[in-house]
Amino acid sequence: MTTAAVLTDHERTAVQAYLRLLHTVRAGFDISAGPPGAARPPVVPPSVLAEADRALEAAGLTGNEEEFFRLLRGAGPHA
């Protein structure tokens, strides 16, 4: 039996920001694939990165990836 983590508001915000960042990066890779020979690196808007950084910092998770990904696993289905 798997139990879901109970997240604080700051942790929930960090998880949501991470998921937005993840989806933005995935979309960037999809767009950059384009026609053969025209591959470009994915573009991630600085605001999306900044949002994730701020959310991680507010949750006290900056530099604590192990704890963050534990929370992410416990937060339920995503991707």
PDB file of N, CA, C and O in Angstrom:
ATOM      1  N   MET A   1       0.841  -1.186   0.000  1.00  0.00           N
ATOM      2  CA  MET A   1       0.000   0.000   0.000  1.00  0.00           C
ATOM      3  C   MET A   1       0.883   1.245   0.000  1.00  0.00           C
ATOM      4  O   MET A   1       1.781   1.372   0.832  1.00  0.00           O
ATOM      5  N   THR A   2       0.635   2.139  -0.908  1.00  0.00           N
ATOM      6  CA  THR A   2       1.396   3.373  -1.009  1.00  0.00           C
ATOM      7  C   THR A   2       0.608   4.493  -0.344  1.00  0.00           C
ATOM      8  O   THR A   2      -0.595   4.632  -0.563  1.00  0.00           O
ATOM      9  N   THR A   3       1.287   5.281   0.461  1.00  0.00           N
ATOM     10  CA  THR A   3       0.620   6.411   1.086  1.00  0.00           C
ATOM     11  C   THR A   3       1.088   7.691   0.432  1.00  0.00           C
ATOM     12  O   THR A   3       2.260   7.831   0.084  1.00  0.00           O
ATOM     13  N   ALA A   4       0.182   8.611   0.270  1.00  0.00           N
ATOM     14  CA  ALA A   4       0.510   9.903  -0.337  1.00  0.00           C
ATOM     15  C   ALA A   4       1.104  10.818   0.728  1.00  0.00           C
ATOM     16  O   ALA A   4       0.696  10.794   1.890  1.00  0.00           O
ATOM     17  N   ALA A   5       2.062  11.614   0.312  1.00  0.00           N
ATOM     18  CA  ALA A   5       2.671  12.589   1.216  1.00  0.00           C
ATOM     19  C   ALA A   5       1.688  13.728   1.455  1.00  0.00           C
ATOM     20  O   ALA A   5       0.945  14.118   0.555  1.00  0.00           O
ATOM     21  N   VAL A   6       1.692  14.249   2.662  1.00  0.00           N
ATOM     22  CA  VAL A   6       0.899  15.430   2.965  1.00  0.00           C
ATOM     23  C   VAL A   6       1.830  16.621   2.799  1.00  0.00           C
ATOM     24  O   VAL A   6       2.779  16.793   3.564  1.00  0.00           O
ATOM     25  N   LEU A   7       1.552  17.430   1.803  1.00  0.00           N
ATOM     26  CA  LEU A   7       2.433  18.540   1.457  1.00  0.00           C
ATOM     27  C   LEU A   7       1.983  19.835   2.109  1.00  0.00           C
ATOM     28  O   LEU A   7       0.791  20.089   2.278  1.00  0.00           O
ATOM     29  N   THR A   8       2.965  20.645   2.470  1.00  0.00           N
ATOM     30  CA  THR A   8       2.653  22.004   2.907  1.00  0.00           C
ATOM     31  C   THR A   8       2.296  22.813   1.667  1.00  0.00           C
ATOM     32  O   THR A   8       2.512  22.359   0.544  1.00  0.00           O
ATOM     33  N   ASP A   9       1.758  23.998   1.866  1.00  0.00           N
ATOM     34  CA  ASP A   9       1.440  24.861   0.718  1.00  0.00           C
ATOM     35  C   ASP A   9       2.691  25.158  -0.098  1.00  0.00           C
ATOM     36  O   ASP A   9       2.647  25.140  -1.329  1.00  0.00           O
ATOM     37  N   HIS A  10       3.813  25.431   0.580  1.00  0.00           N
ATOM     38  CA  HIS A  10       5.058  25.734  -0.132  1.00  0.00           C
ATOM     39  C   HIS A  10       5.565  24.514  -0.910  1.00  0.00           C
ATOM     40  O   HIS A  10       6.046  24.649  -2.035  1.00  0.00           O
ATOM     41  N   GLU A  11       5.456  23.333  -0.314  1.00  0.00           N
ATOM     42  CA  GLU A  11       5.892  22.118  -1.010  1.00  0.00           C
ATOM     43  C   GLU A  11       5.007  21.842  -2.216  1.00  0.00           C
ATOM     44  O   GLU A  11       5.508  21.481  -3.281  1.00  0.00           O
ATOM     45  N   ARG A  12       3.706  22.007  -2.062  1.00  0.00           N
ATOM     46  CA  ARG A  12       2.775  21.801  -3.174  1.00  0.00           C
ATOM     47  C   ARG A  12       3.092  22.773  -4.313  1.00  0.00           C
ATOM     48  O   ARG A  12       3.092  22.389  -5.483  1.00  0.00           O
ATOM     49  N   THR A  13       3.358  24.022  -3.967  1.00  0.00           N
ATOM     50  CA  THR A  13       3.713  25.022  -4.975  1.00  0.00           C
ATOM     51  C   THR A  13       4.999  24.619  -5.690  1.00  0.00           C
ATOM     52  O   THR A  13       5.107  24.776  -6.906  1.00  0.00           O
ATOM     53  N   ALA A  14       5.973  24.103  -4.947  1.00  0.00           N
ATOM     54  CA  ALA A  14       7.231  23.671  -5.560  1.00  0.00           C
ATOM     55  C   ALA A  14       7.000  22.507  -6.512  1.00  0.00           C
ATOM     56  O   ALA A  14       7.569  22.484  -7.603  1.00  0.00           O
ATOM     57  N   VAL A  15       6.183  21.549  -6.122  1.00  0.00           N
ATOM     58  CA  VAL A  15       5.874  20.410  -6.990  1.00  0.00           C
ATOM     59  C   VAL A  15       5.171  20.893  -8.254  1.00  0.00           C
ATOM     60  O   VAL A  15       5.509  20.461  -9.355  1.00  0.00           O
ATOM     61  N   GLN A  16       4.199  21.783  -8.104  1.00  0.00           N
ATOM     62  CA  GLN A  16       3.481  22.306  -9.269  1.00  0.00           C
ATOM     63  C   GLN A  16       4.417  23.079 -10.202  1.00  0.00           C
ATOM     64  O   GLN A  16       4.324  22.950 -11.422  1.00  0.00           O
ATOM     65  N   ALA A  17       5.315  23.876  -9.630  1.00  0.00           N
ATOM     66  CA  ALA A  17       6.266  24.631 -10.457  1.00  0.00           C
ATOM     67  C   ALA A  17       7.198  23.678 -11.192  1.00  0.00           C
ATOM     68  O   ALA A  17       7.510  23.886 -12.365  1.00  0.00           O
ATOM     69  N   TYR A  18       7.642  22.635 -10.502  1.00  0.00           N
ATOM     70  CA  TYR A  18       8.508  21.634 -11.140  1.00  0.00           C
ATOM     71  C   TYR A  18       7.776  20.963 -12.299  1.00  0.00           C
ATOM     72  O   TYR A  18       8.350  20.782 -13.373  1.00  0.00           O
ATOM     73  N   LEU A  19       6.517  20.596 -12.090  1.00  0.00           N
ATOM     74  CA  LEU A  19       5.767  19.946 -13.165  1.00  0.00           C
ATOM     75  C   LEU A  19       5.565  20.879 -14.354  1.00  0.00           C
ATOM     76  O   LEU A  19       5.643  20.438 -15.500  1.00  0.00           O
ATOM     77  N   ARG A  20       5.304  22.171 -14.098  1.00  0.00           N
ATOM     78  CA  ARG A  20       5.197  23.129 -15.207  1.00  0.00           C
ATOM     79  C   ARG A  20       6.528  23.208 -15.958  1.00  0.00           C
ATOM     80  O   ARG A  20       6.557  23.246 -17.188  1.00  0.00           O
ATOM     81  N   LEU A  21       7.633  23.232 -15.199  1.00  0.00           N
ATOM     82  CA  LEU A  21       8.956  23.262 -15.828  1.00  0.00           C
ATOM     83  C   LEU A  21       9.170  22.003 -16.662  1.00  0.00           C
ATOM     84  O   LEU A  21       9.637  22.084 -17.798  1.00  0.00           O
ATOM     85  N   LEU A  22       8.833  20.851 -16.112  1.00  0.00           N
ATOM     86  CA  LEU A  22       8.989  19.587 -16.827  1.00  0.00           C
ATOM     87  C   LEU A  22       8.187  19.588 -18.127  1.00  0.00           C
ATOM     88  O   LEU A  22       8.703  19.204 -19.176  1.00  0.00           O
ATOM     89  N   HIS A  23       6.927  20.019 -18.058  1.00  0.00           N
ATOM     90  CA  HIS A  23       6.085  20.056 -19.264  1.00  0.00           C
ATOM     91  C   HIS A  23       6.598  21.073 -20.282  1.00  0.00           C
ATOM     92  O   HIS A  23       6.506  20.844 -21.488  1.00  0.00           O
ATOM     93  N   THR A  24       7.135  22.189 -19.806  1.00  0.00           N
ATOM     94  CA  THR A  24       7.696  23.195 -20.713  1.00  0.00           C
ATOM     95  C   THR A  24       8.917  22.642 -21.437  1.00  0.00           C
ATOM     96  O   THR A  24       9.076  22.842 -22.641  1.00  0.00           O
ATOM     97  N   VAL A  25       9.776  21.947 -20.698  1.00  0.00           N
ATOM     98  CA  VAL A  25      10.979  21.358 -21.318  1.00  0.00           C
ATOM     99  C   VAL A  25      10.569  20.290 -22.330  1.00  0.00           C
ATOM    100  O   VAL A  25      11.114  20.236 -23.433  1.00  0.00           O
ATOM    101  N   ARG A  26       9.615  19.447 -21.959  1.00  0.00           N
ATOM    102  CA  ARG A  26       9.145  18.421 -22.908  1.00  0.00           C
ATOM    103  C   ARG A  26       8.593  19.056 -24.176  1.00  0.00           C
ATOM    104  O   ARG A  26       8.885  18.606 -25.284  1.00  0.00           O
ATOM    105  N   ALA A  27       7.798  20.098 -24.009  1.00  0.00           N
ATOM    106  CA  ALA A  27       7.245  20.794 -25.178  1.00  0.00           C
ATOM    107  C   ALA A  27       8.366  21.405 -26.002  1.00  0.00           C
ATOM    108  O   ALA A  27       8.319  21.385 -27.232  1.00  0.00           O
ATOM    109  N   GLY A  28       9.370  21.946 -25.333  1.00  0.00           N
ATOM    110  CA  GLY A  28      10.510  22.522 -26.050  1.00  0.00           C
ATOM    111  C   GLY A  28      11.235  21.485 -26.884  1.00  0.00           C
ATOM    112  O   GLY A  28      11.646  21.764 -28.010  1.00  0.00           O
ATOM    113  N   PHE A  29      11.394  20.292 -26.338  1.00  0.00           N
ATOM    114  CA  PHE A  29      12.036  19.228 -27.110  1.00  0.00           C
ATOM    115  C   PHE A  29      11.164  18.809 -28.279  1.00  0.00           C
ATOM    116  O   PHE A  29      11.682  18.525 -29.358  1.00  0.00           O
ATOM    117  N   ASP A  30       9.850  18.763 -28.089  1.00  0.00           N
ATOM    118  CA  ASP A  30       8.947  18.408 -29.182  1.00  0.00           C
ATOM    119  C   ASP A  30       9.038  19.419 -30.311  1.00  0.00           C
ATOM    120  O   ASP A  30       9.096  19.045 -31.482  1.00  0.00           O
ATOM    121  N   ILE A  31       9.050  20.698 -29.964  1.00  0.00           N
ATOM    122  CA  ILE A  31       9.122  21.762 -30.965  1.00  0.00           C
ATOM    123  C   ILE A  31      10.481  21.774 -31.650  1.00  0.00           C
ATOM    124  O   ILE A  31      10.570  21.973 -32.862  1.00  0.00           O
ATOM    125  N   SER A  32      11.548  21.559 -30.866  1.00  0.00           N
ATOM    126  CA  SER A  32      12.888  21.657 -31.437  1.00  0.00           C
ATOM    127  C   SER A  32      13.229  20.469 -32.320  1.00  0.00           C
ATOM    128  O   SER A  32      14.186  20.535 -33.091  1.00  0.00           O
ATOM    129  N   ALA A  33      12.464  19.378 -32.225  1.00  0.00           N
ATOM    130  CA  ALA A  33      12.752  18.213 -33.056  1.00  0.00           C
ATOM    131  C   ALA A  33      12.571  18.575 -34.534  1.00  0.00           C
ATOM    132  O   ALA A  33      13.447  18.308 -35.357  1.00  0.00           O
ATOM    133  N   GLY A  34      11.437  19.178 -34.860  1.00  0.00           N
ATOM    134  CA  GLY A  34      11.181  19.681 -36.217  1.00  0.00           C
ATOM    135  C   GLY A  34      11.647  18.764 -37.327  1.00  0.00           C
ATOM    136  O   GLY A  34      11.818  17.564 -37.116  1.00  0.00           O
ATOM    137  N   PRO A  35      11.856  19.329 -38.521  1.00  0.00           N
ATOM    138  CA  PRO A  35      12.314  18.533 -39.658  1.00  0.00           C
ATOM    139  C   PRO A  35      13.774  18.103 -39.457  1.00  0.00           C
ATOM    140  O   PRO A  35      14.526  18.756 -38.735  1.00  0.00           O
ATOM    141  N   PRO A  36      14.168  16.988 -40.109  1.00  0.00           N
ATOM    142  CA  PRO A  36      15.556  16.511 -39.987  1.00  0.00           C
ATOM    143  C   PRO A  36      16.554  17.602 -40.380  1.00  0.00           C
ATOM    144  O   PRO A  36      16.343  18.332 -41.348  1.00  0.00           O
ATOM    145  N   GLY A  37      17.620  17.699 -39.629  1.00  0.00           N
ATOM    146  CA  GLY A  37      18.660  18.682 -39.923  1.00  0.00           C
ATOM    147  C   GLY A  37      18.383  20.062 -39.354  1.00  0.00           C
ATOM    148  O   GLY A  37      19.252  20.932 -39.404  1.00  0.00           O
ATOM    149  N   ALA A  38      17.203  20.276 -38.820  1.00  0.00           N
ATOM    150  CA  ALA A  38      16.853  21.604 -38.320  1.00  0.00           C
ATOM    151  C   ALA A  38      16.745  21.623 -36.794  1.00  0.00           C
ATOM    152  O   ALA A  38      16.153  22.536 -36.219  1.00  0.00           O
ATOM    153  N   ALA A  39      17.320  20.613 -36.148  1.00  0.00           N
ATOM    154  CA  ALA A  39      17.202  20.528 -34.691  1.00  0.00           C
ATOM    155  C   ALA A  39      17.826  21.745 -34.019  1.00  0.00           C
ATOM    156  O   ALA A  39      18.924  22.180 -34.366  1.00  0.00           O
ATOM    157  N   ARG A  40      17.098  22.273 -33.059  1.00  0.00           N
ATOM    158  CA  ARG A  40      17.573  23.403 -32.267  1.00  0.00           C
ATOM    159  C   ARG A  40      17.470  23.008 -30.811  1.00  0.00           C
ATOM    160  O   ARG A  40      16.672  22.138 -30.464  1.00  0.00           O
ATOM    161  N   PRO A  41      18.251  23.621 -29.959  1.00  0.00           N
ATOM    162  CA  PRO A  41      18.092  23.313 -28.536  1.00  0.00           C
ATOM    163  C   PRO A  41      16.735  23.815 -28.045  1.00  0.00           C
ATOM    164  O   PRO A  41      16.242  24.832 -28.531  1.00  0.00           O
ATOM    165  N   PRO A  42      16.130  23.116 -27.090  1.00  0.00           N
ATOM    166  CA  PRO A  42      14.838  23.569 -26.587  1.00  0.00           C
ATOM    167  C   PRO A  42      14.975  24.908 -25.880  1.00  0.00           C
ATOM    168  O   PRO A  42      15.996  25.206 -25.262  1.00  0.00           O
ATOM    169  N   VAL A  43      13.928  25.698 -25.987  1.00  0.00           N
ATOM    170  CA  VAL A  43      13.906  27.009 -25.341  1.00  0.00           C
ATOM    171  C   VAL A  43      12.990  26.924 -24.122  1.00  0.00           C
ATOM    172  O   VAL A  43      11.819  26.559 -24.229  1.00  0.00           O
ATOM    173  N   VAL A  44      13.543  27.263 -22.977  1.00  0.00           N
ATOM    174  CA  VAL A  44      12.762  27.298 -21.739  1.00  0.00           C
ATOM    175  C   VAL A  44      12.742  28.747 -21.279  1.00  0.00           C
ATOM    176  O   VAL A  44      13.796  29.310 -20.984  1.00  0.00           O
ATOM    177  N   PRO A  45      11.573  29.358 -21.212  1.00  0.00           N
ATOM    178  CA  PRO A  45      11.498  30.758 -20.786  1.00  0.00           C
ATOM    179  C   PRO A  45      12.125  30.947 -19.402  1.00  0.00           C
ATOM    180  O   PRO A  45      11.854  30.171 -18.485  1.00  0.00           O
ATOM    181  N   PRO A  46      12.956  31.969 -19.255  1.00  0.00           N
ATOM    182  CA  PRO A  46      13.580  32.227 -17.949  1.00  0.00           C
ATOM    183  C   PRO A  46      12.562  32.353 -16.817  1.00  0.00           C
ATOM    184  O   PRO A  46      12.862  32.013 -15.672  1.00  0.00           O
ATOM    185  N   SER A  47      11.369  32.837 -17.127  1.00  0.00           N
ATOM    186  CA  SER A  47      10.354  32.989 -16.072  1.00  0.00           C
ATOM    187  C   SER A  47       9.933  31.641 -15.496  1.00  0.00           C
ATOM    188  O   SER A  47       9.619  31.552 -14.309  1.00  0.00           O
ATOM    189  N   VAL A  48       9.922  30.594 -16.314  1.00  0.00           N
ATOM    190  CA  VAL A  48       9.545  29.264 -15.837  1.00  0.00           C
ATOM    191  C   VAL A  48      10.628  28.726 -14.902  1.00  0.00           C
ATOM    192  O   VAL A  48      10.322  28.139 -13.863  1.00  0.00           O
ATOM    193  N   LEU A  49      11.882  28.926 -15.272  1.00  0.00           N
ATOM    194  CA  LEU A  49      12.988  28.510 -14.402  1.00  0.00           C
ATOM    195  C   LEU A  49      12.977  29.296 -13.095  1.00  0.00           C
ATOM    196  O   LEU A  49      13.179  28.731 -12.020  1.00  0.00           O
ATOM    197  N   ALA A  50      12.744  30.585 -13.194  1.00  0.00           N
ATOM    198  CA  ALA A  50      12.730  31.442 -12.000  1.00  0.00           C
ATOM    199  C   ALA A  50      11.595  31.042 -11.060  1.00  0.00           C
ATOM    200  O   ALA A  50      11.771  31.027  -9.842  1.00  0.00           O
ATOM    201  N   GLU A  51      10.427  30.717 -11.627  1.00  0.00           N
ATOM    202  CA  GLU A  51       9.291  30.292 -10.805  1.00  0.00           C
ATOM    203  C   GLU A  51       9.652  29.035 -10.021  1.00  0.00           C
ATOM    204  O   GLU A  51       9.376  28.945  -8.824  1.00  0.00           O
ATOM    205  N   ALA A  52      10.266  28.070 -10.692  1.00  0.00           N
ATOM    206  CA  ALA A  52      10.653  26.826 -10.017  1.00  0.00           C
ATOM    207  C   ALA A  52      11.689  27.105  -8.927  1.00  0.00           C
ATOM    208  O   ALA A  52      11.594  26.562  -7.826  1.00  0.00           O
ATOM    209  N   ASP A  53      12.669  27.944  -9.228  1.00  0.00           N
ATOM    210  CA  ASP A  53      13.681  28.301  -8.227  1.00  0.00           C
ATOM    211  C   ASP A  53      13.059  28.956  -7.001  1.00  0.00           C
ATOM    212  O   ASP A  53      13.387  28.598  -5.870  1.00  0.00           O
ATOM    213  N   ARG A  54      12.161  29.915  -7.221  1.00  0.00           N
ATOM    214  CA  ARG A  54      11.509  30.607  -6.098  1.00  0.00           C
ATOM    215  C   ARG A  54      10.677  29.638  -5.259  1.00  0.00           C
ATOM    216  O   ARG A  54      10.701  29.694  -4.029  1.00  0.00           O
ATOM    217  N   ALA A  55       9.948  28.761  -5.923  1.00  0.00           N
ATOM    218  CA  ALA A  55       9.092  27.811  -5.214  1.00  0.00           C
ATOM    219  C   ALA A  55       9.923  26.831  -4.394  1.00  0.00           C
ATOM    220  O   ALA A  55       9.574  26.521  -3.255  1.00  0.00           O
ATOM    221  N   LEU A  56      11.017  26.344  -4.965  1.00  0.00           N
ATOM    222  CA  LEU A  56      11.892  25.429  -4.222  1.00  0.00           C
ATOM    223  C   LEU A  56      12.503  26.120  -3.017  1.00  0.00           C
ATOM    224  O   LEU A  56      12.591  25.538  -1.936  1.00  0.00           O
ATOM    225  N   GLU A  57      12.923  27.360  -3.206  1.00  0.00           N
ATOM    226  CA  GLU A  57      13.515  28.109  -2.100  1.00  0.00           C
ATOM    227  C   GLU A  57      12.485  28.346  -0.992  1.00  0.00           C
ATOM    228  O   GLU A  57      12.796  28.172   0.187  1.00  0.00           O
ATOM    229  N   ALA A  58      11.276  28.737  -1.354  1.00  0.00           N
ATOM    230  CA  ALA A  58      10.241  29.010  -0.359  1.00  0.00           C
ATOM    231  C   ALA A  58       9.877  27.760   0.437  1.00  0.00           C
ATOM    232  O   ALA A  58       9.494  27.846   1.604  1.00  0.00           O
ATOM    233  N   ALA A  59      10.000  26.589  -0.211  1.00  0.00           N
ATOM    234  CA  ALA A  59       9.685  25.330   0.461  1.00  0.00           C
ATOM    235  C   ALA A  59      10.874  24.781   1.239  1.00  0.00           C
ATOM    236  O   ALA A  59      10.772  23.737   1.882  1.00  0.00           O
ATOM    237  N   GLY A  60      12.010  25.492   1.178  1.00  0.00           N
ATOM    238  CA  GLY A  60      13.206  25.020   1.876  1.00  0.00           C
ATOM    239  C   GLY A  60      13.837  23.815   1.212  1.00  0.00           C
ATOM    240  O   GLY A  60      14.506  23.021   1.873  1.00  0.00           O
ATOM    241  N   LEU A  61      13.631  23.668  -0.093  1.00  0.00           N
ATOM    242  CA  LEU A  61      14.120  22.494  -0.806  1.00  0.00           C
ATOM    243  C   LEU A  61      15.289  22.781  -1.732  1.00  0.00           C
ATOM    244  O   LEU A  61      15.756  21.878  -2.426  1.00  0.00           O
ATOM    245  N   THR A  62      15.769  24.007  -1.761  1.00  0.00           N
ATOM    246  CA  THR A  62      16.903  24.334  -2.615  1.00  0.00           C
ATOM    247  C   THR A  62      18.114  23.532  -2.158  1.00  0.00           C
ATOM    248  O   THR A  62      18.500  23.594  -0.991  1.00  0.00           O
ATOM    249  N   GLY A  63      18.706  22.785  -3.070  1.00  0.00           N
ATOM    250  CA  GLY A  63      19.878  21.983  -2.742  1.00  0.00           C
ATOM    251  C   GLY A  63      19.543  20.686  -2.028  1.00  0.00           C
ATOM    252  O   GLY A  63      20.443  19.975  -1.580  1.00  0.00           O
ATOM    253  N   ASN A  64      18.253  20.366  -1.914  1.00  0.00           N
ATOM    254  CA  ASN A  64      17.854  19.138  -1.242  1.00  0.00           C
ATOM    255  C   ASN A  64      17.002  18.311  -2.205  1.00  0.00           C
ATOM    256  O   ASN A  64      15.816  18.078  -1.971  1.00  0.00           O
ATOM    257  N   GLU A  65      17.634  17.878  -3.285  1.00  0.00           N
ATOM    258  CA  GLU A  65      16.907  17.172  -4.330  1.00  0.00           C
ATOM    259  C   GLU A  65      16.308  15.863  -3.841  1.00  0.00           C
ATOM    260  O   GLU A  65      15.214  15.489  -4.265  1.00  0.00           O
ATOM    261  N   GLU A  66      17.010  15.161  -2.954  1.00  0.00           N
ATOM    262  CA  GLU A  66      16.510  13.877  -2.466  1.00  0.00           C
ATOM    263  C   GLU A  66      15.148  14.052  -1.778  1.00  0.00           C
ATOM    264  O   GLU A  66      14.217  13.291  -2.038  1.00  0.00           O
ATOM    265  N   GLU A  67      15.042  15.039  -0.918  1.00  0.00           N
ATOM    266  CA  GLU A  67      13.775  15.308  -0.221  1.00  0.00           C
ATOM    267  C   GLU A  67      12.710  15.766  -1.212  1.00  0.00           C
ATOM    268  O   GLU A  67      11.555  15.349  -1.121  1.00  0.00           O
ATOM    269  N   PHE A  68      13.093  16.622  -2.159  1.00  0.00           N
ATOM    270  CA  PHE A  68      12.123  17.112  -3.144  1.00  0.00           C
ATOM    271  C   PHE A  68      11.537  15.968  -3.959  1.00  0.00           C
ATOM    272  O   PHE A  68      10.321  15.892  -4.134  1.00  0.00           O
ATOM    273  N   PHE A  69      12.393  15.074  -4.459  1.00  0.00           N
ATOM    274  CA  PHE A  69      11.879  13.985  -5.280  1.00  0.00           C
ATOM    275  C   PHE A  69      11.103  12.968  -4.449  1.00  0.00           C
ATOM    276  O   PHE A  69      10.230  12.286  -4.988  1.00  0.00           O
ATOM    277  N   ARG A  70      11.394  12.845  -3.157  1.00  0.00           N
ATOM    278  CA  ARG A  70      10.576  12.011  -2.275  1.00  0.00           C
ATOM    279  C   ARG A  70       9.171  12.604  -2.206  1.00  0.00           C
ATOM    280  O   ARG A  70       8.180  11.882  -2.315  1.00  0.00           O
ATOM    281  N   LEU A  71       9.090  13.920  -2.026  1.00  0.00           N
ATOM    282  CA  LEU A  71       7.791  14.590  -2.004  1.00  0.00           C
ATOM    283  C   LEU A  71       7.058  14.424  -3.340  1.00  0.00           C
ATOM    284  O   LEU A  71       5.852  14.181  -3.375  1.00  0.00           O
ATOM    285  N   LEU A  72       7.798  14.557  -4.413  1.00  0.00           N
ATOM    286  CA  LEU A  72       7.201  14.443  -5.740  1.00  0.00           C
ATOM    287  C   LEU A  72       6.614  13.059  -5.951  1.00  0.00           C
ATOM    288  O   LEU A  72       5.504  12.929  -6.466  1.00  0.00           O
ATOM    289  N   ARG A  73       7.348  12.021  -5.557  1.00  0.00           N
ATOM    290  CA  ARG A  73       6.835  10.647  -5.683  1.00  0.00           C
ATOM    291  C   ARG A  73       5.569  10.463  -4.851  1.00  0.00           C
ATOM    292  O   ARG A  73       4.642   9.773  -5.276  1.00  0.00           O
ATOM    293  N   GLY A  74       5.525  11.068  -3.685  1.00  0.00           N
ATOM    294  CA  GLY A  74       4.379  10.909  -2.805  1.00  0.00           C
ATOM    295  C   GLY A  74       3.200  11.781  -3.157  1.00  0.00           C
ATOM    296  O   GLY A  74       2.120  11.620  -2.589  1.00  0.00           O
ATOM    297  N   ALA A  75       3.387  12.703  -4.085  1.00  0.00           N
ATOM    298  CA  ALA A  75       2.332  13.651  -4.424  1.00  0.00           C
ATOM    299  C   ALA A  75       1.259  13.050  -5.324  1.00  0.00           C
ATOM    300  O   ALA A  75       0.228  13.680  -5.557  1.00  0.00           O
ATOM    301  N   GLY A  76       1.481  11.859  -5.824  1.00  0.00           N
ATOM    302  CA  GLY A  76       0.480  11.218  -6.653  1.00  0.00           C
ATOM    303  C   GLY A  76       0.873  11.200  -8.118  1.00  0.00           C
ATOM    304  O   GLY A  76       1.985  11.593  -8.470  1.00  0.00           O
ATOM    305  N   PRO A  77      -0.031  10.746  -8.972  1.00  0.00           N
ATOM    306  CA  PRO A  77       0.277  10.610 -10.403  1.00  0.00           C
ATOM    307  C   PRO A  77       0.518  11.969 -11.057  1.00  0.00           C
ATOM    308  O   PRO A  77      -0.149  12.958 -10.752  1.00  0.00           O
ATOM    309  N   HIS A  78       1.461  11.984 -11.939  1.00  0.00           N
ATOM    310  CA  HIS A  78       1.810  13.200 -12.687  1.00  0.00           C
ATOM    311  C   HIS A  78       2.562  12.811 -13.928  1.00  0.00           C
ATOM    312  O   HIS A  78       2.803  11.627 -14.162  1.00  0.00           O
ATOM    313  N   ALA A  79       2.930  13.762 -14.711  1.00  0.00           N
ATOM    314  CA  ALA A  79       3.733  13.626 -15.926  1.00  0.00           C
ATOM    315  C   ALA A  79       2.938  13.893 -17.157  1.00  0.00           C
ATOM    316  O   ALA A  79       3.471  13.819 -18.264  1.00  0.00           O
TER     317      ALA A  79
END
